[in-house]
Each structure stands twice: as structure tokens, then as C-alpha cells.
Amino acid sequence: MASALSPPRAPKPKGILPLHYYENFLEKKGTRDRDYRKFWAGLQGLTLYFYNSNRDFQHVDKVDLGGFVKLTDEAPQRKLHDPGIHFSLVLWNQEIKFKVDSLESREIWKGFILTVVELRVPSNLTLLPGHLYMMAEARDKEEARRALEKPSCFLKVSRLEAQLLLERYPECGNLLLRPSGGGAGGVSVTTRQMLNGSPVIRHYRVKHEGPTYVIDVEEPFSCLSLDAVVSYFVTHTNKELVPFLLDEDYEKVLGYVEADKENGESVWVAPSAPTAPGPEHKVVNSGLLARKLAASTAQPIFPTTGLADVTAELEEKLQKRRALEH
């Protein structure tokens, strides 16, 4: 008796393999690892990604190069069971050891890492012309990527507007990046914390020097990206500083759609006191709910065209403070 044919299995959806500046096998040993572990590794941006195999789409580990300090070669192990070539990646908060199977592989990895970190192709390594060409391409891509990338807490506001934002929305964070008044690609960092019930505002200058951002403190600290600048402030304050993030995707006024009993049209209902029962305010939108409830009594908390006019309250404070400055 012939068995019933089973329906054909649908093919599994294929993912898109990650695009890297360079990728190859790399053995890695972190500060907490007892021994080396072999990965398929890929360099993209200022991040080294590690995969279990070259067919995987999802990485299992990654290393941020934003805190790069230096690369160092290690002396040969002179062990029969460990013929590999070793080198170390020194970051400002840790040191990671790598192992490859040849001197050429070591030079290539070092060359690509130095290229994306320093935005220049190194000239002191033993590399083939083809490798140098690939590194030049990686440099150009990284320059373009950095020109477009900004942390979520970077806002195009003035010094005073940054203070007002941190004052008005403390629940959104207490650290904000903004363009520097001095220009030249530099940025400024504004922070706001409470000390014995009183606000403490601080401003820090970050200079843009070549491929690096230098935080202008007593002991200047260099970072390779604005994300690394944010990480520096968060880490060196025991995470007391939190990057500012405006929640524009969330409403501040509770409301719902209801059918009007008299004419059957949809209305937007916004209770006047969400925490206690009270009279409801109804706004008829004549069925044009697609206008995003423009007739609603709810006033938008965050504007979409800029942050200079954050609210009527902030604009009033802004005008008063500007008047005092003149």
C-alpha cells in the first residue's frame, strides 16, 4: 500500500551574511579565559565580531575598539603543542590575546585594526600590495561611516538649551552631547546631577583632532568615536551619568477612540485626570483620524522640527535667561 505523500518542506529562509572590512579565523583569549578559543572573526566599523563558524549570521561575542591603546607582538611560545603566532590587543579597560597560524595572518589583522582605528593604512607592516589596497578601501568606508554616525544623546542644541532639556526631562538621562561653540568638528558634553537637592551643571570640551576625539580634562583622554566619549563619561562616573534619550515614540496623555452616539463618527477621548475619574473631553475629528489627531487636546511634548522650542515653559525660561545675559 502506497503511503501518502508528505507535503514538501518549505526551504529555510536564508539570512544575509554580515559585511566585514576583513574576516578570517582568529583564536581569542580574554582576561577570564583559561585557553584560546577559535572563532571566525570579522572587522566592521570599530568592532571585532566573533562567530562560531563562517556560515553563521549571528555573532557570539564582540570587542569594541573604541578604547584602543596599542597592538603588541608576543614572543614565540616555543612549545610543540602551540606553534601559533601570538599578538595582543590592549584596550584602556582590558587586554585581549590573539593567536593565528602565520606571520602573514598576524600582519593582516594588525593592519586592518590599525587602519580603522587611525584612519590610515600602516606603513610599518610587511604587507602585500593587494592587502594595502583592501585596507585603503576599508579606511574610506570607515571615514564615511564615522561622518554619518552620531550617538543617540547627541542633539543639535545650544549650551543653554542643553541645560533646559536636562532640567525639564530628568527621566530621559543626565548626559547630553552637543555641537561645540568653537566649531572645527568638536563637541561639548553637558551633565546635570543633583547635590543635596540642588542641581549641578557641568560642561566639558571634546576636541576633534584628526581621527580622534580628545576629552579636555586634567589628564586628556583620546577616543576613536563619539560613542567612546559617552562610554568614558559613563564608566568613569560609576554609571551615575546616563545618556540623554528623548522618548518621542511615547505619548504623555492617555486617550482612546470612541464612536459618537449622536452622529456615529469617531471621536478621540482624552480623560482630564488619568489617575482619577472625571469629566471627559471629546474632540470630533470628522472621521479624519489619519491626521494623527491634530484636533486632540493633547499638546505634543517633543517637537519634530527641532529642540530649541522644547515646550512653552522652556521657551519662557530661555527668554528670561537670555535677557539676563544682555
Salt bridges, closest charged atoms under 4 A:
GLU23 OE1 - HIS20 ND1 2.76
GLU27 OE1 - LYS99 NZ 3.60
ASP61 OD2 - LYS28 NZ 2.92
ASP73 OD2 - ARG106 NH2 3.75
ASP73 OD1 - LYS110 NZ 2.89
GLU74 OE2 - LYS97 NZ 2.89
ASP82 OD2 - HIS86 NE2 3.21
ASP82 OD1 - LYS99 NZ 3.02
GLU95 OE2 - LYS97 NZ 3.77
GLU107 OE2 - ARG106 NE 3.68
GLU107 OE2 - LYS110 NZ 3.75
GLU118 OE1 - ARG120 NH2 3.07
ASP140 OD1 - ARG139 NE 3.21
GLU142 OE2 - ARG145 NH2 2.58
GLU142 OE2 - ARG146 NE 2.94
GLU149 OE1 - ARG145 NH1 2.75
GLU161 OE2 - ARG322 NH2 3.67
GLU167 OE2 - LYS317 NZ 2.65
GLU167 OE1 - ARG321 NH2 3.22
GLU258 OE1 - LYS282 NZ 3.35
GLU313 OE1 - ARG168 NE 3.34
GLU313 OE2 - LYS317 NZ 3.46
GLU316 OE2 - LYS320 NZ 3.40
